[in-house]
Amino acid sequence: MRNFPAVVERCPRTKLFVGFVPGFRGAHSQGATLDELNSNLQEVIAMLLEDGEPDLESEFVGIQNVAVA
């Protein structure tokens, strides 16, 4: 079992959840619910891993809140 961090956003226009794995080319999907998004991302990542180990272009570090006056 492998774990990949995914960044999740919600499109204000379509209300869909959109997710991607930072640095993993092609590892992105969307879904109407968080569960659907997670399932879709699992499927996409599994398909991409069939081609071999990913050459990650970046590493997810975290998020930061930025205060602006």
C-alpha positions as CSV (number, residue, x, y, z in Angstrom):
1,M,0.0,0.0,0.0
2,R,1.4,3.4,-1.0
3,N,0.2,6.8,0.1
4,F,0.3,10.0,-2.0
5,P,-0.6,13.4,-0.7
6,A,-3.3,15.1,-2.7
7,V,-4.3,18.7,-2.9
8,V,-8.0,19.2,-3.0
9,E,-9.9,22.3,-4.1
10,R,-13.5,23.0,-4.9
11,C,-14.5,24.7,-8.1
12,P,-16.9,27.5,-7.3
13,R,-18.5,27.3,-10.7
14,T,-19.2,23.5,-11.0
15,K,-19.1,22.7,-7.2
16,L,-16.9,19.7,-8.1
17,F,-14.0,18.7,-5.9
18,V,-10.8,18.7,-7.9
19,G,-7.6,16.9,-6.7
20,F,-4.1,16.4,-7.8
21,V,-0.9,14.9,-6.5
22,P,1.8,17.5,-6.5
23,G,4.7,16.6,-8.8
24,F,3.0,13.5,-10.2
25,R,2.3,14.3,-13.8
26,G,-1.2,13.1,-14.8
27,A,-2.3,12.4,-11.3
28,H,-5.4,14.5,-11.2
29,S,-9.2,14.0,-11.1
30,Q,-12.5,15.4,-9.9
31,G,-15.6,14.2,-8.2
32,A,-19.0,15.4,-6.9
33,T,-18.1,14.2,-3.4
34,L,-14.8,13.8,-1.5
35,D,-15.3,10.0,-1.5
36,E,-15.8,10.0,-5.3
37,L,-12.8,12.2,-5.8
38,N,-10.7,9.8,-3.6
39,S,-11.9,6.8,-5.6
40,N,-11.1,8.5,-8.9
41,L,-7.7,9.5,-7.7
42,Q,-7.0,6.0,-6.6
43,E,-7.9,4.7,-10.0
44,V,-5.8,7.3,-11.9
45,I,-2.8,6.7,-9.7
46,A,-3.0,2.9,-10.0
47,M,-3.1,3.3,-13.8
48,L,-0.1,5.6,-13.8
49,L,1.8,3.2,-11.6
50,E,1.3,0.4,-14.2
51,D,3.8,2.4,-16.3
52,G,6.4,2.2,-13.5
53,E,7.6,4.3,-10.7
54,P,6.7,8.0,-11.1
55,D,9.5,10.6,-11.5
56,L,8.1,13.1,-9.0
57,E,8.8,16.6,-10.1
58,S,8.2,18.1,-6.7
59,E,7.5,17.1,-3.1
60,F,4.5,18.2,-1.1
61,V,5.6,20.0,2.0
62,G,2.4,21.4,3.5
63,I,0.2,24.4,3.6
64,Q,0.7,27.8,5.1
65,N,-1.7,30.6,6.1
66,V,-0.6,34.0,4.9
67,A,-2.0,37.0,6.7
68,V,-2.3,40.2,4.6
69,A,-3.3,43.5,6.2
